[in-house]
Amino acid sequence: SGTDRIAEAAAQCDSPSHVINIQGDEPLLDPELVDTLARELRDDPALPMITAGSPLDDPALIADPNIVKLVLDRLGNALYFSRSPIPFRRDPAPTLPTYRHLGIYGYRVDFLHRFISLPPSPLEQAEGLEQLRALEDGATIRVHLTEHEAIGLDSPDQIPLIESLLASLQ
């Protein structure tokens, strides 16, 4: 997995305490977000893992299984990640937001090594989301909320859009 490769790379460095992993399908991620997550992870020694999310309002994107959604607790920690629309709204709840997960993770290195030693979990296998392994093991995953709307490369039909956006940055 990507996390296994990150742990292998961290093991070849000179005793890092923390690692930030930017997923390869997030070429438009805001560089300031990397610094923010690194700072938050460094400033809370008890925090094993951090990631990011942003508000998601488009019903088509909420329904898209290529877009990972997340639900938070009151402290800003992840309760669950899913490819399905979550939270499910049995009744209208206009003040209840939907969040999109952004493909960036920060780890304390000691937690990273523990994480990769765990076998894939049932929820992870069902959703195809390895961060669920950490949640099933009881780990806290802090979620930094941002207004940054990273457009991830989630399917081949997005390649022309990503290429044009990258070209406009040059």
Buried (B, 14 or more C-beta within 10 A) or exposed (E): EEBEEBBEEBEEEEEBEBBBBBBEBBBBBBEEBBEBBBEBBEEEEEBBBBBBBBEBEEEEBBEBBEBBBBBBEEEEBBBBBBBEBBBEEEEEEEEEBBBBBBBBBBBBBEBBEBBBEBEEBEBBEEBEBBBBBBBBEEBBBBBBBBEBEBEBBBEEEBEEEBEEEEEEEE
